[in-house]
């Protein structure tokens, strides 16, 4: 996940964890705090938890079956939404595809939390 997407998640209301992001318990024995101006880069489980029951399906498509190179497809709840990047609404579901699973789930989170 790049810094731009992390900022977009923050702007969409994704909870910001300002503690150390290392996942080894021995590392986080200290009170290290991240800079509050730096958006948090959530883990895949955190993204999935944040989307909750609004995720209908996460699926890996073999690259040979997609001409755009995107391998991961995430389908979410029914809402009206279109995106200039080419993500689309199909049969009333949000569908996001990307080469990286965390990016596809992050895009779903942003759509679900889009401020109208």
Long-range contacts (C-beta under 8 A, 24 or more apart in sequence): 1-41, 1-42, 1-100, 1-102, 1-103, 1-106, 3-39, 5-103, 5-106, 6-39, 6-40, 6-41, 6-42, 7-39, 8-106, 8-110, 9-39, 9-40, 9-42, 9-106, 9-109, 9-110, 10-39, 10-40, 12-109, 12-110, 12-113, 12-114, 12-115, 13-113, 14-40, 14-42, 14-50, 14-109, 14-113, 15-40, 15-50, 16-40, 17-42, 42-102, 42-106, 43-102, 44-101, 44-102, 44-105, 47-102, 47-105, 47-106, 47-109, 48-105, 50-109, 51-76, 51-105, 51-108, 51-109, 51-112, 54-108, 54-112, 55-105, 55-108, 56-93, 58-101, 58-104, 58-105, 60-101, 61-97, 66-97, 68-97, 69-99, 70-97, 70-98, 70-99, 70-104, 71-98, 71-99, 72-97, 72-98, 72-99, 72-100, 72-101, 72-103, 72-104, 73-97, 73-104, 74-101, 74-104, 74-105, 74-107, 74-108, 76-108, 76-111, 76-112, 77-112, 79-111, 79-112, 81-111, 81-114, 83-107, 83-111, 87-111
